[in-house]
Structures are given as structure tokens and as C-alpha cells.
Amino acid sequence: MTEKTGPDERRENAVTYEVIVVGGGAAGLSAALVLGRARRRTLVIDAGEPRNAPAAHMQGYLTRDGMPPAEFLAAGREEIARYGVGLVRDRVTDVARDGDGDFTVTLDSGRTVRARRLVVATGLRDELPAVAGVAERFGRDVLHCPYCHGWEVRDRAFGVLAANALSVHQALMVSQWSEDVTLFLHEVAGSELSEQDVRRLAAAGVKVVPGRVAGLVVEDDRLTAVRLADGTAYEREVLFVAPRPVPCTELFVKLGAEMDETPFGTYPVIDERGLTSVAGVWAAGNASGFAEQVVNAASRGYRAGAAVNGELLFADLDAGA
């Protein structure tokens, strides 16, 4: 018979690290690389759900342009392992601050680990419009970022699915990659467009189609048209959408971090290094903001890792002085 242990006993028996990084994407791995090279005992906890998993490739990352996301993460995991950084595939279910100032992290597997500092790089989820076919084609010919995919689909027939009046901006942006752009108003009434919107759309040559979109027409495993609720179909090869970002910020809330509501979700308030209002807790990547592409997320992680190392160094020096 296995003897059960209570929370206090599990905490006492938990392995203690100097830093725990929650999230094994570009931001988390970058922070871990810096910390490993700084000889910090570091653990990465990765649930294995990267935001860009649907994409076949990533773009705009100097020397890694066109690299498959899974290959990029595999290379990152190999690099941190060279410096003794541990990595476990698990999910954090709880986090709490101990009386001594350290953090106790509980994993879905039941394991408990402790750390002096935390870097939270849990990213966000993209909540897609509820239009038939959109989720199935996302990352292929249903896209959201022209900087990520515009070059690869340039000069094709674009559609833009409007979720709100801000979708006008998306339609104007993608017109840089194609002269054939149609904005499907979908959930937006024509009256919601400002006079400036109308002028800019006309100047960019963007056609505007009112009415709700019912679904996509797919033939031979490729998008061929966008179908409205009235049955009208418009031939399109690519559809740009604006997913609703859902930040994975539950751990910040549990720790009592100050949060900031934005049009793109609620994120922790951070300083230029990524430090939150909770001492010892850093945010990096899409856990700190919506518009962090892979290269930006890696930069945020690097900055957080260096800041954590510096803080630990001076904390120990001051304690021993």
C-alpha cells in the first residue's frame, strides 16, 4: 500500500531549481538557453501546444526563414540540453509562493517542483471564427498574418473575413501582397465602416461584399471559393481571418499579478525586462502581449533570462555581504 502525502510534505520533498520556465516555445526556450549558459539550474515545463503548430513553416526569422516550427523547437530543445537545462513534458496546474519566497509548482502528473524565480511563457490560443471549413484549413490557405505568409501566397485571389471593423485594417494590409482582395463583411454592417475606411478600401482596390459567410468551398484539398449564406460563391484562393486571441495567463492571476485589459486580451503589466508586478515572476512571448512573432518572442525570452540571472546574482551577493 502506497502511503499518501499531504501538500506540505510534497512541498518539502520537491526538487528545487533556481529558475523554472513554464512554456517550451520560442520565448521559453530562449530564456532557458540564456539561463543554462549562465550556469543556472533551470527546468522547462512544456505542455507541447505551440501557437504556430498549424503552420507548415515560419517566416521572418533571420537564418531560420521557412523553417518548420516543429523543427525549430526540436533544435531549441537540443541546444538547452547542452547546458544541462532540464525539460519535462507536463502541464502546470497550480503555482503558489512559499513563506520563504520560493515558488511551488504543481504539475498535472502530480509531481511538485520548486524554484526561486519563474519565467512564464505560456503563450496564447487562437479562437477562430465559427465558419465551416475555417478551422480545417487554418495554417494552409486560411491565414491570419501577412508578414508570416503573405509572400508565399502573393498575387493570388485573397478574401478577408471581417470579424469587426478592425478587419478593414487587415484587408488594407494584405492588399500589399495581392491586387485581388475582397473583404467579406460577414458580421460587420456596412454602416460600421467610417468614411476613411471606405476611401482607403477604394484606393487599395479592395472589393467589399456584404452578407454573412456560411462556409468555404474546397476542391482537391484546396480553397476555391467563399460561400455566403444566400448561396452566392466568390472564387478565392486564400482567406485571411482575425482569430480572437485568448492569452494563457492563468498562472499570473493565481499569483496576483497586476493585469491590463487590451483590445487583444488581458495581459500582465510588465516592465521593459518582462518583470511582472509579482517579485520573481517574469512574462515572455505571447504571454506578455499579442503581437509577438517568433523572432520577437525569442528576443523577449532572452531579455527575461538575462534579467533573472542578474537579479539572482545580486540577491546572492547582497545576502552574503
Phi, psi and omega in degrees: 000131181277129179282129180280148178240147178272175183301320182294319181291321178297322180294319180294327182271356184291143175289136182253131176247165172285319181221136169248130176254120180261109182117124183248036174271199183300318182293312182296316181293324178295316177299317181295324179297314179298315182292321178297317179292339175272007175069030176269135177288109192231143176233132173257129176249117188237121178280350176074037180230066181293144182300323186268018180304324180293342184279141179280339182205163175240150185232163173081007177257109185308128183077352180236015182299125180090000182285136175297137181305319181296323178292321178299314181292322178298318178296321178296319179295323177295320182294315181292331180295331179298335184253017174080011178285130178275154177218130176235141175271102183197174180237136177281126180254341180201153176212141181211154178266133180277169179297335180271003178096349177281170181248135174255125184245124179257133183256160181299331179287350183100349179289148177236134178229159182232158178205156176281328181222155179234138167243117183256115182230056188275356172069207178210167176250145176263118178266112188275154176301143182277069178239131183305127177097341184295310182298321182293330184259359184297132182090355180246279173242006165251117191230169179230339187235113179293331178291331179279323190228354187302317182298320184291335182246016184306145174068011174270175179279110184264146164239152175231124181268115184277123174263332177199180184298338177294343179295341174301319179301317179297317179297319178294320180296313185289344178295347176288340183254352179204144177270358182243086184236132176238126177264115176269114187295329172053263183265006183250130175281145180303331181291344179283344180282133179282167177299323178296318177304311183299317180296316182292318178299318179295318180296326180277353181077022180276124176279143182244126182241116177282166177104153182284144175270128181268327182177182181252149175258122182237127178228134181052042177060038174212147178291130179239337182198161173248127185252129178276168180297332179277004178096348179292134180244136178245123181295123178216148179254337182220141175234124175265135179232165177241093179298152173276118180287134177240094182297140178268078189245021183301324182293323177297319180296316179301324183274357177081026180289147174291132183244155181234123178276128179234170176297346183245022178119174181257125185232158178290146173285127183227161173267187185296342179266349183101003180289130178275183178286351177265118181304131177089003182238122179249152174243144180213155178070209183290354171286346181253350180176161187286319193266039179264099173291174185303314182295322177292320180297318178297321178296317178299319179295318178301313182298317179295317180300316180294321180293319179297315180300315180298319180295318178296320180301308184286331175297318180290321179296317180293324180292330182266356183286000000 
